[in-house]
Amino acid sequence: MGKTLLSLLSAAMIIMTSGCCNTNSQNNVQMNADFLELAAGRYSVRHFSDKPVEQAVIDKILEAGKLAPTAVNSQPQMIYLLQSKEAMEIANRLSPCIYGAPQAFLMCYDDNRVCKRDDGNYGDIDCSIVLTHMMLEAYNLGIGTCLVGRFNPEEAVSELGLPENIHPILLMPFGYAADDAVPSPRHSEYRAMEEMFEVR
Ligand SMILES: Cc1cc2nc3c(=O)[nH]c(=O)nc-3n(C[C@H](O)[C@H](O)[C@H](O)COP(=O)(O)O)c2cc1C
């Protein structure tokens, strides 16, 4: 059975089981017991099939991004869907990390909307959170992704002719994983919990 079919089946299982939410009786927060399964199953896909992702699926991925929290709810994200031949040629010129994906999101923030702070703004944090929502919903729908920081934002602005108030933060190639796509060995290397967590 191909990896794509396997990942679609596992995504379908997650969707089927994610209907069973528990309710935390203390604060009435809905808890989905399968979120950790979803988070552990996602990995950076670095070999994509050339089959484009359907618009209905892309719409759901974008919706997940819309629901993300941002500083003072400023929603400064500006998301470009790169998918034309010309746009994907630019994406591949910008970064060696597009991995044959037929489509990619370029996640930016809008300087006219972003929440400022003394030493800058929250744009890169907001964009990272929005993109994480999108990445996890993509995986939930059987779509592979890879977050890519390896590109020059100024080159992206000039190659794509973006307005000067738009600041690119991350690229995210996405698509159906190729049959031979596998997680990198680093995917399952985790630091010990006690190294990264303490109670004070
Ligand atoms: C901010 C950020 C930038 C990243 N940039 C790249 C990149 O330029 N190229 C790439 O192949 N992967 C990139 N990654 C993916 C990480 O290498 C990957 O998430 C990490 O090794 C863990 O593997 P996993 O995603 O398979 O769990 C980036 C991830 C993050 C969070």
The ligand as a Tripos MOL2 file, in Angstrom:
@<TRIPOS>MOLECULE
LIG
   31    33     1     0     0
SMALL
NO_CHARGES

@<TRIPOS>ATOM
      1 C1         11.2670   28.1970   11.8790 C.3       1 LIG1
      2 C2         11.5400   26.9440   11.0860 C.ar      1 LIG1
      3 C3         12.2960   27.0200    9.9330 C.ar      1 LIG1
      4 C4         12.5280   25.8580    9.1770 C.ar      1 LIG1
      5 N1         13.2220   25.9580    8.0000 N.ar      1 LIG1
      6 C5         13.4230   24.8600    7.2580 C.ar      1 LIG1
      7 C6         14.0950   24.9680    5.9990 C.ar      1 LIG1
      8 O1         14.5080   26.0290    5.5760 O.2       1 LIG1
      9 N2         14.2520   23.8130    5.2760 N.ar      1 LIG1
     10 C7         13.7740   22.6120    5.7120 C.ar      1 LIG1
     11 O2         13.9260   21.6190    5.0050 O.2       1 LIG1
     12 N3         13.1390   22.4810    6.9050 N.ar      1 LIG1
     13 C8         12.9510   23.5670    7.6820 C.ar      1 LIG1
     14 N4         12.2820   23.4770    8.8700 N.ar      1 LIG1
     15 C9         11.7800   22.1690    9.3210 C.3       1 LIG1
     16 C10        12.5880   21.6350   10.5090 C.3       1 LIG1
     17 O3         13.8680   21.2510   10.0790 O.3       1 LIG1
     18 C11        11.8110   20.4420   11.1050 C.3       1 LIG1
     19 O4         10.5520   20.8840   11.5430 O.3       1 LIG1
     20 C12        12.5530   19.8150   12.2760 C.3       1 LIG1
     21 O5         13.7860   19.2440   11.8480 O.3       1 LIG1
     22 C13        11.7270   18.7130   12.9430 C.3       1 LIG1
     23 O6         11.3660   17.7300   12.0070 O.3       1 LIG1
     24 P1          9.8250   17.4000   11.7150 P.3       1 LIG1
     25 O7          9.1430   18.6550   11.2240 O.co2     1 LIG1
     26 O8          9.8630   16.3190   10.6730 O.co2     1 LIG1
     27 O9          9.2180   16.9380   13.0030 O.co2     1 LIG1
     28 C14        12.0280   24.6110    9.6260 C.ar      1 LIG1
     29 C15        11.2500   24.5600   10.7880 C.ar      1 LIG1
     30 C16        11.0030   25.6970   11.4970 C.ar      1 LIG1
     31 C17        10.1410   25.6110   12.7540 C.3       1 LIG1
@<TRIPOS>BOND
     1     1     2 1
     2     2     3 ar
     3     2    30 ar
     4     3     4 ar
     5     4     5 ar
     6     4    28 ar
     7     5     6 ar
     8     6     7 ar
     9     6    13 1
    10     7     8 2
    11     7     9 ar
    12     9    10 ar
    13    10    11 2
    14    10    12 ar
    15    12    13 ar
    16    13    14 ar
    17    14    15 1
    18    14    28 ar
    19    15    16 1
    20    16    17 1
    21    16    18 1
    22    18    19 1
    23    18    20 1
    24    20    21 1
    25    20    22 1
    26    22    23 1
    27    23    24 1
    28    24    25 2
    29    24    26 1
    30    24    27 1
    31    28    29 ar
    32    29    30 ar
    33    30    31 1
@<TRIPOS>SUBSTRUCTURE
     1 LIG1         1 GROUP 0 **** ****
